């Protein structure tokens, strides 16, 4: 039995959970999320908790057991309090701006990079160098943050680029003058 999979998912009072066939819908004050449950995974929904059970002991079903439970837990948490990723832009002349559901990032290329932000995701830009991504869906928030970071990864000599807020970049020493 999966250690994570056997734990129940506690449902807060402001969250509504609905299962129709294999489609699980979680509604809360911050949004609504859906998840398609695999065929050999079964959910027992009571007013206070959700239990995830597997119908067979196949290797694939065993591997899905804990994963589905973790996804449901992340959905329940996301509709109550939004998931958040913070990025910072470092470098001379590097900056970001957000308008009309498009994030524009200037990071040393000839042209600015424009990213369309999907519906359900909020982006805030502070001081032109701090980007905050908020949303119900943990996977989507993380993917958008990763895509923004891929525009210009921090380089190892000066640390210029886009990085996560608390990310530590180990800088390499540059060339030194011969004595």
C-alpha positions as a Python dict, from the first residue, in 0.01 Angstrom:
ca = {
    (1, 'X'): (0, 0, 0),
    (2, 'X'): (130, 344, -90),
    (3, 'X'): (221, 551, 215),
    (4, 'X'): (95, 869, 51),
    (5, 'X'): (-199, 703, -127),
    (6, 'X'): (-354, 557, 186),
    (7, 'X'): (-377, 897, 360),
    (8, 'X'): (-718, 1065, 322),
    (9, 'X'): (-752, 1411, 166),
    (10, 'X'): (-925, 1642, 415),
    (11, 'X'): (-1189, 1866, 253),
    (12, 'X'): (-1227, 2217, 404),
    (13, 'X'): (-1580, 2346, 463),
    (14, 'X'): (-1571, 2601, 176),
    (15, 'X'): (-1472, 2339, -86),
    (16, 'X'): (-1726, 2138, -291),
    (17, 'X'): (-1618, 1807, -447),
    (18, 'X'): (-1814, 1630, -720),
    (19, 'X'): (-1739, 1302, -899),
    (20, 'X'): (-1924, 1221, -1222),
    (21, 'X'): (-1800, 900, -1378),
    (22, 'X'): (-1422, 939, -1386),
    (23, 'X'): (-1420, 1323, -1376),
    (24, 'X'): (-1349, 1482, -1038),
    (25, 'X'): (-1443, 1849, -997),
    (26, 'X'): (-1320, 2058, -704),
    (27, 'X'): (-1478, 2403, -650),
    (28, 'X'): (-1363, 2657, -396),
    (29, 'X'): (-1353, 3032, -329),
    (30, 'X'): (-1047, 3085, -555),
    (31, 'X'): (-1153, 2873, -854),
    (32, 'X'): (-1252, 2539, -1000),
    (33, 'X'): (-1032, 2247, -1112),
    (34, 'X'): (-1103, 1912, -1276),
    (35, 'X'): (-910, 1585, -1287),
    (36, 'X'): (-968, 1272, -1493),
    (37, 'X'): (-932, 970, -1261),
    (38, 'X'): (-770, 658, -1417),
    (39, 'X'): (-997, 353, -1459),
    (40, 'X'): (-846, 128, -1191),
    (41, 'X'): (-841, 399, -923),
    (42, 'X'): (-1153, 448, -711),
    (43, 'X'): (-1251, 742, -490),
    (44, 'X'): (-1464, 729, -176),
    (45, 'X'): (-1602, 1075, -112),
    (46, 'X'): (-1754, 1169, 222),
    (47, 'X'): (-1842, 1525, 335),
    (48, 'X'): (-1513, 1568, 523),
    (49, 'X'): (-1259, 1361, 326),
    (50, 'X'): (-1167, 1175, 8),
    (51, 'X'): (-1006, 830, 17),
    (52, 'X'): (-817, 702, -287),
    (53, 'X'): (-825, 325, -342),
    (54, 'X'): (-679, 108, -615),
    (55, 'X'): (-870, -182, -769),
    (56, 'X'): (-568, -394, -866),
    (57, 'X'): (-206, -446, -767),
    (58, 'X'): (-54, -393, -1109),
    (59, 'X'): (272, -198, -1110),
    (60, 'X'): (117, 87, -1311),
    (61, 'X'): (-185, 118, -1079),
    (62, 'X'): (40, 111, -772),
    (63, 'X'): (246, 395, -916),
    (64, 'X'): (-70, 600, -985),
    (65, 'X'): (-215, 552, -636),
    (66, 'X'): (-1, 807, -451),
    (67, 'X'): (19, 1037, -752),
    (68, 'X'): (-359, 1074, -783),
    (69, 'X'): (-392, 1137, -409),
    (70, 'X'): (-123, 1408, -426),
    (71, 'X'): (-291, 1570, -728),
    (72, 'X'): (-625, 1579, -545),
    (73, 'X'): (-457, 1727, -236),
    (74, 'X'): (-297, 1999, -451),
    (75, 'X'): (-634, 2074, -614),
    (76, 'X'): (-810, 2109, -277),
    (77, 'X'): (-533, 2334, -144),
    (78, 'X'): (-522, 2542, -466),
    (79, 'X'): (-891, 2634, -465),
    (80, 'X'): (-862, 2758, -104),
    (81, 'X'): (-527, 2943, -124),
    (82, 'X'): (-354, 3015, -453),
    (83, 'X'): (-22, 2855, -544),
    (84, 'X'): (257, 3109, -582),
    (85, 'X'): (593, 3122, -761),
    (86, 'X'): (823, 3423, -740),
    (87, 'X'): (1087, 3506, -999),
    (88, 'X'): (1340, 3786, -1018),
    (89, 'X'): (1509, 3938, -1320),
    (90, 'X'): (1875, 4035, -1266),
    (91, 'X'): (2097, 4220, -1505),
    (92, 'X'): (2163, 4569, -1640),
    (93, 'X'): (1865, 4678, -1847),
    (94, 'X'): (1673, 4356, -1774),
    (95, 'X'): (1309, 4418, -1688),
    (96, 'X'): (957, 4277, -1715),
    (97, 'X'): (609, 4423, -1760),
    (98, 'X'): (257, 4280, -1765),
    (99, 'X'): (-43, 4413, -1960),
    (100, 'X'): (-344, 4262, -2143),
    (101, 'X'): (-268, 3905, -2023),
    (102, 'X'): (78, 3922, -2181),
    (103, 'X'): (407, 3923, -1996),
    (104, 'X'): (685, 4112, -2176),
    (105, 'X'): (1041, 4036, -2070),
    (106, 'X'): (1349, 4234, -2181),
    (107, 'X'): (1657, 4023, -2104),
    (108, 'X'): (1934, 4125, -2341),
    (109, 'X'): (1793, 4005, -2671),
    (110, 'X'): (1732, 4238, -2966),
    (111, 'X'): (1357, 4203, -2926),
    (112, 'X'): (1141, 4167, -2614),
    (113, 'X'): (1004, 3819, -2535),
    (114, 'X'): (623, 3815, -2506),
    (115, 'X'): (448, 3531, -2321),
    (116, 'X'): (70, 3483, -2335),
    (117, 'X'): (-60, 3402, -1987),
    (118, 'X'): (-346, 3148, -1985),
    (119, 'X'): (-682, 3210, -1824),
    (120, 'X'): (-688, 3134, -1451),
    (121, 'X'): (-331, 3252, -1389),
    (122, 'X'): (-255, 3591, -1235),
    (123, 'X'): (75, 3768, -1287),
    (124, 'X'): (207, 4063, -1087),
    (125, 'X'): (522, 4259, -1169),
    (126, 'X'): (682, 4473, -897),
    (127, 'X'): (969, 4718, -953),
    (128, 'X'): (1016, 4582, -1310),
    (129, 'X'): (1235, 4302, -1172),
    (130, 'X'): (1006, 4087, -955),
    (131, 'X'): (750, 3857, -1119),
    (132, 'X'): (486, 3682, -906),
    (133, 'X'): (273, 3406, -1061),
    (134, 'X'): (-48, 3300, -881),
    (135, 'X'): (-306, 3033, -966),
    (136, 'X'): (-520, 2741, -847),
    (137, 'X'): (-343, 2478, -1056),
    (138, 'X'): (-1, 2397, -906),
    (139, 'X'): (123, 2226, -1221),
    (140, 'X'): (29, 2518, -1448),
    (141, 'X'): (183, 2778, -1213),
    (142, 'X'): (509, 2581, -1200),
    (143, 'X'): (515, 2528, -1577),
    (144, 'X'): (467, 2899, -1652),
    (145, 'X'): (739, 2991, -1401),
    (146, 'X'): (971, 2738, -1565),
    (147, 'X'): (894, 2873, -1913),
    (148, 'X'): (973, 3229, -1800),
    (149, 'X'): (1300, 3113, -1641),
    (150, 'X'): (1399, 2932, -1964),
    (151, 'X'): (1395, 3264, -2153),
    (152, 'X'): (1733, 3353, -2001),
    (153, 'X'): (1869, 3115, -1737),
    (154, 'X'): (2110, 3270, -1488),
    (155, 'X'): (2459, 3262, -1632),
    (156, 'X'): (2738, 3125, -1410),
    (157, 'X'): (2978, 3424, -1415),
    (158, 'X'): (2772, 3728, -1317),
    (159, 'X'): (2438, 3563, -1236),
    (160, 'X'): (2246, 3768, -1493),
    (161, 'X'): (1913, 3625, -1607),
    (162, 'X'): (1578, 3510, -1469),
    (163, 'X'): (1584, 3306, -1149),
    (164, 'X'): (1350, 3189, -876),
    (165, 'X'): (1333, 3424, -578),
    (166, 'X'): (1527, 3207, -332),
    (167, 'X'): (1745, 3029, -587),
    (168, 'X'): (2117, 3035, -514),
    (169, 'X'): (2347, 3044, -816),
    (170, 'X'): (2702, 2928, -757),
    (171, 'X'): (2915, 3177, -948),
    (172, 'X'): (3235, 3070, -1123),
    (173, 'X'): (3547, 3282, -1090),
    (174, 'X'): (3628, 3478, -1405),
    (175, 'X'): (3965, 3512, -1571),
    (176, 'X'): (4228, 3671, -1352),
    (177, 'X'): (4510, 3893, -1469),
    (178, 'X'): (4853, 3733, -1480),
    (179, 'X'): (5096, 3879, -1232),
}
